[in-house]
């Protein structure tokens, strides 16, 4: 009888030790994640600053005044505004084959 009780107590102590070990391991893992948070927050902040800078650069490049200056340069002299007969409008829910036919007819100059 005493032996059975001793075995049961040992099994309970072993299970308790296992659960405590797993709990401590989980707490160590949580602590590691908590230690990484400041570094990741700094990295996110750096990326956000870079995005702001790049957005500013894009806005400066796409500025209409800058684009007009670029259009006056000789390397962009071949670009021109499209003529009204070169513009093709396609409905958003139009069939792809029908759209291709419409574009080819418009480009060839024949009537639809």
Secondary structure, DSSP 4 states (H G I P E B T S, - for coil): -HHHHHHHHHHHHHHHHHHHHHHHHHHHHHHHHHHHHHHHHHHHHHHHHHHHHHHHHHHHHT-HHHHHHHHTSGGGTT--PPPGGG-----TT--HHHHHHHHHHHHHT---
